[in-house]
Amino acid sequence: MSLAKALSAVVLGLAFASSASANTLTYQGVTFNTWAIDADSLGLSILNAPAATGNWSGINYLKSFEIKGIGDVASANISGPGGFSVNVDNGLSANLGCSTGNTQGACFSAATPLALSNSMSWTINFTGTGLDFGAPHLKVQFLSSLNDTKASGDLLSQAIPAVPEAETYALLLAGLGLMGAVVRRRTAATQAR
């Protein structure tokens, strides 16, 4: 195996061995971040919700949200603003709350909708099997007013993609630099002949 191939294999191996620790998605001006705290705990933040655009323009409250696609969830508890109750049997509804069929995750609903702020954050502890926070699927239920009987705009319903750690990018760039040096050295050696 050539030196360039060996370096390439090492760099790619290191880059993919480093797992992503955070996920982020910006949708209609609102940013959703999730991160693994440990093997069974997930952090969730919602940023800039009062400045939402598109069909979320004018939202003022968060009624419910659902996290699924993370494994077989048996139970969950949540800490953070809003006093959310947890439902692992039903998912987020287009009406209010957690009232659809099997969620295969956990649905969180506030008895009184939470007034939106620019930065909201929760810690969620899950009990279950095969838990994996690599790309959690999130649904949200925003309201324009406390009297709304249906969610305002889209429910989001998207997986939040992983954002590679800075170390992953650094390793990749270092490997590309080493490969470039090897190619330059070989090109110079070939031209000298």
N, C-alpha and C positions, 0 to 999 in steps of 0.2 A: 504494500500500500504506500502511495506517495505521501510526502509530508503534507501537501495541500489537502489531500483527502482525509488524512488523519486529523489535521487541525479542524477541518470542516465537521467531521463526525463528533469530535469533542465539543466544539462550540454548540452545535445543534443539540447534542445530548444535554448539555448544561442548560441551554435555553428552555428546552421542553421539560426538563426535570424540575425547574422552578415553577411551582404552581401559582396561578393567579390568586391574589388574596382579596381583590375588590372587583366589583362589577358596577357599571354605570350606564345610564340611559337618559338622554334628554328628549322629552316628548312635549310638544306644544309649549315650550319655554320652561317646563318643570323638569328638574333633574332628580333622578332616583338613583341612590347608591345603596348597594348591599356589600357586606364584607363578613367573612367567617371570623368569628371571635374565637371559637374552638370547634371541636368535632360536632357539637350539637347546639351551638349558639350562633345566631346570625344578627348582625346589626343592619338596620334600615334607616336611611335618612331621605327626606323629601325636602328639596331646596327650591326656593323661588316660586312656590305655588301661588301666592297672591298676584304674581305678574304673569300668570298663565295666558297663553294665546290660543288661537283656533277656537274649537267649540268648548274649550275650558275657560275662555275669557269670561271674567265676572264670577268665578268660583270663590267661595268664602269659607267653606267648611269641608272637612273630611268625615264621612260617615263610616265607611268600612274599607278594608283592603284584604286581599287574599294572597297567600304565598303558596305556590305548589310547584311540582316538578323538582322536588328536593329529596324524594324518597318516600317511604311508607311512614307517614306521621301518625302516631298514636295519641299524642297530646302535645300541648304547647302552653307556655305562659309568656306574658309580655310585660315589659316595664318601659315607662316613658309617658309622654303626655296623653291625655284623653280617656283614661279608664276604659280600655277596650276589653270586651269579653271575647272568649275564644270558642270557636266551633270547628271541630275536625270532621264532622259528619256532613256538613253542607257547605257549598261554595257561595261566592258573591253573586247576587242577583241583579238584574237590570232594575228591579224595584229596589227598595231599601233593605240593607242588611244581608245576612248570610242565609239564604233560603232555597238555593237550587240543590241539585243532586250532589252525589259524592264529590268532595273537593280533591281528594288525594293530596291534601296538604292541610293548611289551616286558614280559617277565615276569622278576621278580627273586626268587631263592630262596636261602635261607641253608642251607649244609650242616648247621650246628648252629643250631636255632631261637634267635632273639635274645630274651633276657629283656626284658620290657617295662619301660619307665620312663615317668614322667609327660611327658617331652618328648624325642622322637626326631626327628632331622632328617637329610635326605639331599639331595645335589646330583646330578642326573642329566643327563648330556650325551647328546643324541641325534644320530644322523646319519640323514638321510632327506629326503624331499621333502614340501612342503606342511605343514610343522610349524606347528601352531597350538595354543597352550596355553590357549585361551579357556574350555574346559569339559572338561578331561580326565576320562575314565572310569576309575574306580579299583575294583579288586577286592582284597580282603585275605584272608589265611589266618591266623587266630589259632588258637593251641593252648592247652589248659588244662594239659597235661603234656607232657614230652618224649617220652613213649611213645605219644601219640595217633597214630592211623593215618588220621584224617580231621580236617578243620577243625572247630573248635568254633563252632557257630552260623552265622549268615549270612556269605556271602562279600562283603557290601556291594553290589558291582556297581552303582554309580551314578555318574553324571556329577557332578562337583563344580562347583556354580554359581559364577559370577563375583560378586565383591563390588565395587561401584563405588568408585572412589577418593574420598577426602574432597573433593578439588577438584571432582569432578563434582557432589556434593551442594551445595557452596558456590555453584557457578555456577547450578545450578537454583534455589536459594533466592534468589540475587541477581536472577535474571530474573523470578521470581514477584513479588518485592518491587517491581521496576520496573513490571511490568504492573499491580500493584495501585495504584501511584502514578498511573499514566496513567488508570486507570479512575476513581479518586477525583477527579482533576482534571477529567475530562470530566463526571462526575456533578455536580460543583460548578458547572461552567460552564453545564450544561443547566438546573439549578435556579435559577441567577441570572437567566435570561432571562425 
